[in-house]
Amino acid sequence: VFARTGEQPGSRGISAFIVDADSPGLEIAERIDVMAPHPLATLHFRGCRVPKSQRIGATGEGFKIAMRTLDVFRTSVAAAALGFGRRALQEGLAQAKSRPMFGAHLADLPLAQAKLADMACKIDSAALLVYRAAWLRDQGKAITKEAAMAKLVATENAQQVIDSALQLFGGRGVRVGEVLESLYREIRPLRIYEGTTEIQQLIIGGALVAAAATGA
Ligand SMILES: Cc1cc2nc3c(=O)[nH]c(=O)nc-3n(C[C@H](O)[C@H](O)[C@H](O)COP(=O)(O)OP(=O)(O)OC[C@H]3O[C@@H](n4cnc5c(N)ncnc54)[C@H](O)[C@@H]3O)c2cc1C
């Protein structure tokens, strides 16, 4: 939980805490249903006492901790999106190879192959950005820009790959219960949480401008 503890104005007055789910005074006021299942809720804290020992870092460091955590989580959200995209390509390819079409199969048609090629390029370009962010982080490097690039490209590309795979399935793709129908819903929130695509653009653009100003 990130809470205002008020040592300083703005983001310097926020601290981070671990709050046990069964803490007295913590209540789940409302579960929030979204298009793909996700554990979301509105929480109420009334007289909920949290011992100092459950504070993460120093007081007022919460915002910094959240930002550092985002670098890791953005890379892992990107990796999750990559997995969704890979599954979609696998499903789309299998469908194209098995669907009879004009005396051959869908996969034999140039337009279907172009779609598959585009999907594979989107997946591999996302994969390379994810691997770079993870590798740099393992070297102990700052990865704010690289994590933002991985998150932006992997989530946006996965959405497009899933859409293309669904198109290869035709009407079957939108049937409730089909893998592609589920992936189509599952991928959508990943372009929003851990910072929307637009926020990633601001981070990347801002980093480029800052680096140009310092000549780095
Ligand atoms: C499934 C799911 C799980 C989530 N899990 C968590 C969680 O675990 N923890 C948590 O803290 N939050 C979580 N969130 C919240 C999530 O991080 C926010 O929804 C997200 O950051 C967007 O904020 P917002 O909803 O307030 O949209 P807004 O901030 O209102 O944004 C609306 C639109 O405006 C755009 N926008 C914002 N600023 C700019 C700008 N400067 N220039 C141009 N466009 C801009 C955004 O990109 C977006 O398109 C979750 C959300 C979802 C959907």
The ligand as an SDF file (V2000), in Angstrom:
LIG
                    3D

 53 58  0  0  0  0  0  0  0  0999 V2000
   -6.7000   -4.7930  -15.0990 C   0  0  0  0  0  0  0  0  0  0  0  0
   -6.0640   -3.6370  -14.3820 C   0  0  0  0  0  0  0  0  0  0  0  0
   -5.1890   -3.8790  -13.3320 C   0  0  0  0  0  0  0  0  0  0  0  0
   -4.6060   -2.8240  -12.6400 C   0  0  0  0  0  0  0  0  0  0  0  0
   -3.7730   -3.1040  -11.6000 N   0  0  0  0  0  0  0  0  0  0  0  0
   -3.2610   -2.0880  -10.8780 C   0  0  0  0  0  0  0  0  0  0  0  0
   -2.4320   -2.3400   -9.7410 C   0  0  0  0  0  0  0  0  0  0  0  0
   -2.1540   -3.4960   -9.4050 O   0  0  0  0  0  0  0  0  0  0  0  0
   -1.9670   -1.2890   -9.0280 N   0  0  0  0  0  0  0  0  0  0  0  0
   -2.2520   -0.0020   -9.3800 C   0  0  0  0  0  0  0  0  0  0  0  0
   -1.8050    0.9350   -8.7070 O   0  0  0  0  0  0  0  0  0  0  0  0
   -3.0230    0.2670  -10.4640 N   0  0  0  0  0  0  0  0  0  0  0  0
   -3.5330   -0.7390  -11.2060 C   0  0  0  0  0  0  0  0  0  0  0  0
   -4.3240   -0.4610  -12.2980 N   0  0  0  0  0  0  0  0  0  0  0  0
   -4.5940    0.9420  -12.6360 C   0  0  0  0  0  0  0  0  0  0  0  0
   -3.8090    1.3800  -13.8690 C   0  0  0  0  0  0  0  0  0  0  0  0
   -2.4400    1.5320  -13.5660 O   0  0  0  0  0  0  0  0  0  0  0  0
   -4.4400    2.6750  -14.4070 C   0  0  0  0  0  0  0  0  0  0  0  0
   -5.7330    2.3520  -14.8940 O   0  0  0  0  0  0  0  0  0  0  0  0
   -3.5930    3.2790  -15.5070 C   0  0  0  0  0  0  0  0  0  0  0  0
   -2.3690    3.7750  -15.0020 O   0  0  0  0  0  0  0  0  0  0  0  0
   -4.3180    4.4400  -16.2070 C   0  0  0  0  0  0  0  0  0  0  0  0
   -4.7600    5.3640  -15.2660 O   0  0  0  0  0  0  0  0  0  0  0  0
   -6.2880    5.8070  -15.2780 P   0  0  0  0  0  0  0  0  0  0  0  0
   -7.1530    4.5990  -15.3430 O   0  0  0  0  0  0  0  0  0  0  0  0
   -6.4720    6.7480  -14.1470 O   0  0  0  0  0  0  0  0  0  0  0  0
   -6.4880    6.5450  -16.6590 O   0  0  0  0  0  0  0  0  0  0  0  0
   -6.2140    8.0880  -16.9590 P   0  0  0  0  0  0  0  0  0  0  0  0
   -4.9770    8.5300  -16.2360 O   0  0  0  0  0  0  0  0  0  0  0  0
   -7.4920    8.8290  -16.7650 O   0  0  0  0  0  0  0  0  0  0  0  0
   -5.8760    8.0310  -18.5080 O   0  0  0  0  0  0  0  0  0  0  0  0
   -6.8650    8.1260  -19.5290 C   0  0  0  0  0  0  0  0  0  0  0  0
   -6.1690    8.2580  -20.8640 C   0  0  0  0  0  0  0  0  0  0  0  0
   -5.3980    9.4680  -20.8790 O   0  0  0  0  0  0  0  0  0  0  0  0
   -4.1040    9.1750  -21.3420 C   0  0  0  0  0  0  0  0  0  0  0  0
   -3.1340   10.1100  -20.7870 N   0  0  0  0  0  0  0  0  0  0  0  0
   -2.8020   10.2890  -19.4970 C   0  0  0  0  0  0  0  0  0  0  0  0
   -1.8380   11.2230  -19.3760 N   0  0  0  0  0  0  0  0  0  0  0  0
   -1.5640   11.6470  -20.6370 C   0  0  0  0  0  0  0  0  0  0  0  0
   -0.6770   12.5990  -21.1940 C   0  0  0  0  0  0  0  0  0  0  0  0
    0.1440   13.3140  -20.4150 N   0  0  0  0  0  0  0  0  0  0  0  0
   -0.6730   12.7720  -22.5380 N   0  0  0  0  0  0  0  0  0  0  0  0
   -1.5010   12.0590  -23.3240 C   0  0  0  0  0  0  0  0  0  0  0  0
   -2.3660   11.1350  -22.8710 N   0  0  0  0  0  0  0  0  0  0  0  0
   -2.3940   10.9350  -21.5430 C   0  0  0  0  0  0  0  0  0  0  0  0
   -3.8420    7.7530  -20.8700 C   0  0  0  0  0  0  0  0  0  0  0  0
   -2.7910    7.1660  -21.6190 O   0  0  0  0  0  0  0  0  0  0  0  0
   -5.1930    7.1140  -21.1540 C   0  0  0  0  0  0  0  0  0  0  0  0
   -5.2640    6.7360  -22.4980 O   0  0  0  0  0  0  0  0  0  0  0  0
   -4.9000   -1.4960  -13.0150 C   0  0  0  0  0  0  0  0  0  0  0  0
   -5.7550   -1.2500  -14.0980 C   0  0  0  0  0  0  0  0  0  0  0  0
   -6.3320   -2.2980  -14.7740 C   0  0  0  0  0  0  0  0  0  0  0  0
   -7.2440   -2.0040  -15.9490 C   0  0  0  0  0  0  0  0  0  0  0  0
  1  2  1  0
  2  3  1  0
  2 52  2  0
  3  4  2  0
  4  5  1  0
  4 50  1  0
  5  6  2  0
  6  7  1  0
  6 13  1  0
  7  8  2  0
  7  9  1  0
  9 10  1  0
 10 11  2  0
 10 12  1  0
 12 13  2  0
 13 14  1  0
 14 15  1  0
 14 50  1  0
 15 16  1  0
 16 17  1  0
 16 18  1  0
 18 19  1  0
 18 20  1  0
 20 21  1  0
 20 22  1  0
 22 23  1  0
 23 24  1  0
 24 25  2  0
 24 26  1  0
 24 27  1  0
 27 28  1  0
 28 29  2  0
 28 30  1  0
 28 31  1  0
 31 32  1  0
 32 33  1  0
 33 34  1  0
 33 48  1  0
 34 35  1  0
 35 36  1  0
 35 46  1  0
 36 37  1  0
 36 45  1  0
 37 38  2  0
 38 39  1  0
 39 40  1  0
 39 45  2  0
 40 41  1  0
 40 42  2  0
 42 43  1  0
 43 44  2  0
 44 45  1  0
 46 47  1  0
 46 48  1  0
 48 49  1  0
 50 51  2  0
 51 52  1  0
 52 53  1  0
M  END
$$$$
